[in-house]
Amino acid sequence: MYLHIGDNVCVRSDRIIGVFDIENTTVSEATRVFLKEEENRNRITYASPKMPKSFVLAEGAAGDDIYISSITVLSIRERLEGGVLQKSNLQRGK
């Protein structure tokens, strides 16, 4: 299943490692350094030009990928949970 995280960007849900609130996590210098290093490695994709609210860490073919999204962690979580429910309902023939 794919998760839409902004504009025309989708991520395979089985590749998602974590979803993080950008405002709360970037308080830590370690997170800021991590994101800056990944940006220098071209591992960051901006899913929207709007104000960033979260970032998604996902397994990529050549390492981890980071997606900066204007969608909140709560909305992403709801989309993931909805997808799991929809998928399980399909498996049960509902």
MODELLER restraints for C-alpha pairs under 7 A, 6 or more apart:
rsr = mdl.restraints
at = mdl.atoms
rsr.add(forms.Gaussian(group=physical.xy_distance, feature=features.Distance(at['CA:1:A'], at['CA:12:A']), mean=5.84, stdev=0.5))
rsr.add(forms.Gaussian(group=physical.xy_distance, feature=features.Distance(at['CA:1:A'], at['CA:13:A']), mean=5.76, stdev=0.5))
rsr.add(forms.Gaussian(group=physical.xy_distance, feature=features.Distance(at['CA:2:A'], at['CA:10:A']), mean=5.91, stdev=0.5))
rsr.add(forms.Gaussian(group=physical.xy_distance, feature=features.Distance(at['CA:2:A'], at['CA:11:A']), mean=5.37, stdev=0.5))
rsr.add(forms.Gaussian(group=physical.xy_distance, feature=features.Distance(at['CA:2:A'], at['CA:12:A']), mean=4.35, stdev=0.5))
rsr.add(forms.Gaussian(group=physical.xy_distance, feature=features.Distance(at['CA:2:A'], at['CA:13:A']), mean=5.45, stdev=0.5))
rsr.add(forms.Gaussian(group=physical.xy_distance, feature=features.Distance(at['CA:3:A'], at['CA:10:A']), mean=5.22, stdev=0.5))
rsr.add(forms.Gaussian(group=physical.xy_distance, feature=features.Distance(at['CA:3:A'], at['CA:11:A']), mean=5.18, stdev=0.5))
rsr.add(forms.Gaussian(group=physical.xy_distance, feature=features.Distance(at['CA:3:A'], at['CA:12:A']), mean=6.10, stdev=0.5))
rsr.add(forms.Gaussian(group=physical.xy_distance, feature=features.Distance(at['CA:3:A'], at['CA:13:A']), mean=5.80, stdev=0.5))
rsr.add(forms.Gaussian(group=physical.xy_distance, feature=features.Distance(at['CA:3:A'], at['CA:80:A']), mean=6.99, stdev=0.5))
rsr.add(forms.Gaussian(group=physical.xy_distance, feature=features.Distance(at['CA:4:A'], at['CA:10:A']), mean=4.32, stdev=0.5))
rsr.add(forms.Gaussian(group=physical.xy_distance, feature=features.Distance(at['CA:4:A'], at['CA:11:A']), mean=6.60, stdev=0.5))
rsr.add(forms.Gaussian(group=physical.xy_distance, feature=features.Distance(at['CA:5:A'], at['CA:47:A']), mean=6.56, stdev=0.5))
rsr.add(forms.Gaussian(group=physical.xy_distance, feature=features.Distance(at['CA:5:A'], at['CA:69:A']), mean=6.08, stdev=0.5))
rsr.add(forms.Gaussian(group=physical.xy_distance, feature=features.Distance(at['CA:5:A'], at['CA:71:A']), mean=6.53, stdev=0.5))
rsr.add(forms.Gaussian(group=physical.xy_distance, feature=features.Distance(at['CA:6:A'], at['CA:47:A']), mean=4.98, stdev=0.5))
rsr.add(forms.Gaussian(group=physical.xy_distance, feature=features.Distance(at['CA:6:A'], at['CA:48:A']), mean=5.63, stdev=0.5))
rsr.add(forms.Gaussian(group=physical.xy_distance, feature=features.Distance(at['CA:6:A'], at['CA:69:A']), mean=6.12, stdev=0.5))
rsr.add(forms.Gaussian(group=physical.xy_distance, feature=features.Distance(at['CA:6:A'], at['CA:70:A']), mean=6.76, stdev=0.5))
rsr.add(forms.Gaussian(group=physical.xy_distance, feature=features.Distance(at['CA:6:A'], at['CA:71:A']), mean=6.84, stdev=0.5))
rsr.add(forms.Gaussian(group=physical.xy_distance, feature=features.Distance(at['CA:7:A'], at['CA:47:A']), mean=6.06, stdev=0.5))
rsr.add(forms.Gaussian(group=physical.xy_distance, feature=features.Distance(at['CA:7:A'], at['CA:48:A']), mean=5.77, stdev=0.5))
rsr.add(forms.Gaussian(group=physical.xy_distance, feature=features.Distance(at['CA:9:A'], at['CA:47:A']), mean=5.61, stdev=0.5))
rsr.add(forms.Gaussian(group=physical.xy_distance, feature=features.Distance(at['CA:15:A'], at['CA:58:A']), mean=5.25, stdev=0.5))
rsr.add(forms.Gaussian(group=physical.xy_distance, feature=features.Distance(at['CA:15:A'], at['CA:59:A']), mean=5.11, stdev=0.5))
rsr.add(forms.Gaussian(group=physical.xy_distance, feature=features.Distance(at['CA:16:A'], at['CA:57:A']), mean=6.06, stdev=0.5))
rsr.add(forms.Gaussian(group=physical.xy_distance, feature=features.Distance(at['CA:16:A'], at['CA:58:A']), mean=4.25, stdev=0.5))
rsr.add(forms.Gaussian(group=physical.xy_distance, feature=features.Distance(at['CA:16:A'], at['CA:59:A']), mean=6.45, stdev=0.5))
rsr.add(forms.Gaussian(group=physical.xy_distance, feature=features.Distance(at['CA:17:A'], at['CA:57:A']), mean=5.46, stdev=0.5))
rsr.add(forms.Gaussian(group=physical.xy_distance, feature=features.Distance(at['CA:17:A'], at['CA:58:A']), mean=5.14, stdev=0.5))
rsr.add(forms.Gaussian(group=physical.xy_distance, feature=features.Distance(at['CA:17:A'], at['CA:59:A']), mean=6.84, stdev=0.5))
rsr.add(forms.Gaussian(group=physical.xy_distance, feature=features.Distance(at['CA:18:A'], at['CA:56:A']), mean=5.93, stdev=0.5))
rsr.add(forms.Gaussian(group=physical.xy_distance, feature=features.Distance(at['CA:18:A'], at['CA:57:A']), mean=5.28, stdev=0.5))
rsr.add(forms.Gaussian(group=physical.xy_distance, feature=features.Distance(at['CA:19:A'], at['CA:54:A']), mean=6.91, stdev=0.5))
rsr.add(forms.Gaussian(group=physical.xy_distance, feature=features.Distance(at['CA:19:A'], at['CA:55:A']), mean=5.86, stdev=0.5))
rsr.add(forms.Gaussian(group=physical.xy_distance, feature=features.Distance(at['CA:19:A'], at['CA:56:A']), mean=4.52, stdev=0.5))
rsr.add(forms.Gaussian(group=physical.xy_distance, feature=features.Distance(at['CA:19:A'], at['CA:57:A']), mean=6.32, stdev=0.5))
rsr.add(forms.Gaussian(group=physical.xy_distance, feature=features.Distance(at['CA:19:A'], at['CA:73:A']), mean=6.39, stdev=0.5))
rsr.add(forms.Gaussian(group=physical.xy_distance, feature=features.Distance(at['CA:20:A'], at['CA:54:A']), mean=5.41, stdev=0.5))
rsr.add(forms.Gaussian(group=physical.xy_distance, feature=features.Distance(at['CA:20:A'], at['CA:55:A']), mean=5.35, stdev=0.5))
rsr.add(forms.Gaussian(group=physical.xy_distance, feature=features.Distance(at['CA:20:A'], at['CA:56:A']), mean=6.40, stdev=0.5))
rsr.add(forms.Gaussian(group=physical.xy_distance, feature=features.Distance(at['CA:20:A'], at['CA:73:A']), mean=6.41, stdev=0.5))
rsr.add(forms.Gaussian(group=physical.xy_distance, feature=features.Distance(at['CA:21:A'], at['CA:53:A']), mean=6.10, stdev=0.5))
rsr.add(forms.Gaussian(group=physical.xy_distance, feature=features.Distance(at['CA:21:A'], at['CA:54:A']), mean=4.47, stdev=0.5))
rsr.add(forms.Gaussian(group=physical.xy_distance, feature=features.Distance(at['CA:21:A'], at['CA:55:A']), mean=6.65, stdev=0.5))
rsr.add(forms.Gaussian(group=physical.xy_distance, feature=features.Distance(at['CA:21:A'], at['CA:73:A']), mean=5.92, stdev=0.5))
rsr.add(forms.Gaussian(group=physical.xy_distance, feature=features.Distance(at['CA:22:A'], at['CA:53:A']), mean=5.40, stdev=0.5))
rsr.add(forms.Gaussian(group=physical.xy_distance, feature=features.Distance(at['CA:22:A'], at['CA:54:A']), mean=4.56, stdev=0.5))
rsr.add(forms.Gaussian(group=physical.xy_distance, feature=features.Distance(at['CA:22:A'], at['CA:55:A']), mean=6.16, stdev=0.5))
rsr.add(forms.Gaussian(group=physical.xy_distance, feature=features.Distance(at['CA:23:A'], at['CA:53:A']), mean=6.78, stdev=0.5))
rsr.add(forms.Gaussian(group=physical.xy_distance, feature=features.Distance(at['CA:25:A'], at['CA:31:A']), mean=6.42, stdev=0.5))
rsr.add(forms.Gaussian(group=physical.xy_distance, feature=features.Distance(at['CA:26:A'], at['CA:32:A']), mean=5.44, stdev=0.5))
rsr.add(forms.Gaussian(group=physical.xy_distance, feature=features.Distance(at['CA:38:A'], at['CA:44:A']), mean=6.35, stdev=0.5))
rsr.add(forms.Gaussian(group=physical.xy_distance, feature=features.Distance(at['CA:43:A'], at['CA:65:A']), mean=5.19, stdev=0.5))
rsr.add(forms.Gaussian(group=physical.xy_distance, feature=features.Distance(at['CA:43:A'], at['CA:66:A']), mean=6.08, stdev=0.5))
rsr.add(forms.Gaussian(group=physical.xy_distance, feature=features.Distance(at['CA:44:A'], at['CA:65:A']), mean=6.20, stdev=0.5))
rsr.add(forms.Gaussian(group=physical.xy_distance, feature=features.Distance(at['CA:44:A'], at['CA:66:A']), mean=4.71, stdev=0.5))
rsr.add(forms.Gaussian(group=physical.xy_distance, feature=features.Distance(at['CA:44:A'], at['CA:67:A']), mean=5.69, stdev=0.5))
rsr.add(forms.Gaussian(group=physical.xy_distance, feature=features.Distance(at['CA:45:A'], at['CA:66:A']), mean=6.24, stdev=0.5))
rsr.add(forms.Gaussian(group=physical.xy_distance, feature=features.Distance(at['CA:45:A'], at['CA:67:A']), mean=4.78, stdev=0.5))
rsr.add(forms.Gaussian(group=physical.xy_distance, feature=features.Distance(at['CA:45:A'], at['CA:68:A']), mean=6.21, stdev=0.5))
rsr.add(forms.Gaussian(group=physical.xy_distance, feature=features.Distance(at['CA:46:A'], at['CA:67:A']), mean=5.78, stdev=0.5))
rsr.add(forms.Gaussian(group=physical.xy_distance, feature=features.Distance(at['CA:46:A'], at['CA:68:A']), mean=4.83, stdev=0.5))
rsr.add(forms.Gaussian(group=physical.xy_distance, feature=features.Distance(at['CA:46:A'], at['CA:69:A']), mean=6.52, stdev=0.5))
rsr.add(forms.Gaussian(group=physical.xy_distance, feature=features.Distance(at['CA:47:A'], at['CA:67:A']), mean=6.32, stdev=0.5))
rsr.add(forms.Gaussian(group=physical.xy_distance, feature=features.Distance(at['CA:47:A'], at['CA:68:A']), mean=5.78, stdev=0.5))
rsr.add(forms.Gaussian(group=physical.xy_distance, feature=features.Distance(at['CA:47:A'], at['CA:69:A']), mean=5.17, stdev=0.5))
rsr.add(forms.Gaussian(group=physical.xy_distance, feature=features.Distance(at['CA:48:A'], at['CA:69:A']), mean=6.02, stdev=0.5))
rsr.add(forms.Gaussian(group=physical.xy_distance, feature=features.Distance(at['CA:48:A'], at['CA:70:A']), mean=6.15, stdev=0.5))
rsr.add(forms.Gaussian(group=physical.xy_distance, feature=features.Distance(at['CA:50:A'], at['CA:70:A']), mean=5.86, stdev=0.5))
rsr.add(forms.Gaussian(group=physical.xy_distance, feature=features.Distance(at['CA:51:A'], at['CA:70:A']), mean=5.68, stdev=0.5))
rsr.add(forms.Gaussian(group=physical.xy_distance, feature=features.Distance(at['CA:52:A'], at['CA:68:A']), mean=6.29, stdev=0.5))
rsr.add(forms.Gaussian(group=physical.xy_distance, feature=features.Distance(at['CA:52:A'], at['CA:69:A']), mean=5.37, stdev=0.5))
rsr.add(forms.Gaussian(group=physical.xy_distance, feature=features.Distance(at['CA:52:A'], at['CA:70:A']), mean=4.37, stdev=0.5))
rsr.add(forms.Gaussian(group=physical.xy_distance, feature=features.Distance(at['CA:53:A'], at['CA:69:A']), mean=6.06, stdev=0.5))
rsr.add(forms.Gaussian(group=physical.xy_distance, feature=features.Distance(at['CA:53:A'], at['CA:70:A']), mean=4.86, stdev=0.5))
rsr.add(forms.Gaussian(group=physical.xy_distance, feature=features.Distance(at['CA:53:A'], at['CA:71:A']), mean=5.90, stdev=0.5))
rsr.add(forms.Gaussian(group=physical.xy_distance, feature=features.Distance(at['CA:53:A'], at['CA:72:A']), mean=5.39, stdev=0.5))
rsr.add(forms.Gaussian(group=physical.xy_distance, feature=features.Distance(at['CA:54:A'], at['CA:68:A']), mean=6.06, stdev=0.5))
rsr.add(forms.Gaussian(group=physical.xy_distance, feature=features.Distance(at['CA:54:A'], at['CA:69:A']), mean=5.30, stdev=0.5))
rsr.add(forms.Gaussian(group=physical.xy_distance, feature=features.Distance(at['CA:54:A'], at['CA:70:A']), mean=6.45, stdev=0.5))
rsr.add(forms.Gaussian(group=physical.xy_distance, feature=features.Distance(at['CA:54:A'], at['CA:71:A']), mean=6.47, stdev=0.5))
rsr.add(forms.Gaussian(group=physical.xy_distance, feature=features.Distance(at['CA:54:A'], at['CA:72:A']), mean=5.80, stdev=0.5))
rsr.add(forms.Gaussian(group=physical.xy_distance, feature=features.Distance(at['CA:54:A'], at['CA:73:A']), mean=5.99, stdev=0.5))
rsr.add(forms.Gaussian(group=physical.xy_distance, feature=features.Distance(at['CA:55:A'], at['CA:66:A']), mean=6.56, stdev=0.5))
rsr.add(forms.Gaussian(group=physical.xy_distance, feature=features.Distance(at['CA:55:A'], at['CA:67:A']), mean=5.39, stdev=0.5))
rsr.add(forms.Gaussian(group=physical.xy_distance, feature=features.Distance(at['CA:55:A'], at['CA:68:A']), mean=4.42, stdev=0.5))
rsr.add(forms.Gaussian(group=physical.xy_distance, feature=features.Distance(at['CA:55:A'], at['CA:69:A']), mean=5.73, stdev=0.5))
rsr.add(forms.Gaussian(group=physical.xy_distance, feature=features.Distance(at['CA:56:A'], at['CA:66:A']), mean=5.57, stdev=0.5))
rsr.add(forms.Gaussian(group=physical.xy_distance, feature=features.Distance(at['CA:56:A'], at['CA:67:A']), mean=5.04, stdev=0.5))
rsr.add(forms.Gaussian(group=physical.xy_distance, feature=features.Distance(at['CA:56:A'], at['CA:68:A']), mean=6.57, stdev=0.5))
rsr.add(forms.Gaussian(group=physical.xy_distance, feature=features.Distance(at['CA:57:A'], at['CA:64:A']), mean=6.75, stdev=0.5))
rsr.add(forms.Gaussian(group=physical.xy_distance, feature=features.Distance(at['CA:57:A'], at['CA:65:A']), mean=5.90, stdev=0.5))
rsr.add(forms.Gaussian(group=physical.xy_distance, feature=features.Distance(at['CA:57:A'], at['CA:66:A']), mean=4.74, stdev=0.5))
rsr.add(forms.Gaussian(group=physical.xy_distance, feature=features.Distance(at['CA:57:A'], at['CA:67:A']), mean=6.65, stdev=0.5))
rsr.add(forms.Gaussian(group=physical.xy_distance, feature=features.Distance(at['CA:58:A'], at['CA:64:A']), mean=5.58, stdev=0.5))
rsr.add(forms.Gaussian(group=physical.xy_distance, feature=features.Distance(at['CA:58:A'], at['CA:65:A']), mean=5.22, stdev=0.5))
rsr.add(forms.Gaussian(group=physical.xy_distance, feature=features.Distance(at['CA:58:A'], at['CA:66:A']), mean=6.31, stdev=0.5))
rsr.add(forms.Gaussian(group=physical.xy_distance, feature=features.Distance(at['CA:59:A'], at['CA:65:A']), mean=6.08, stdev=0.5))
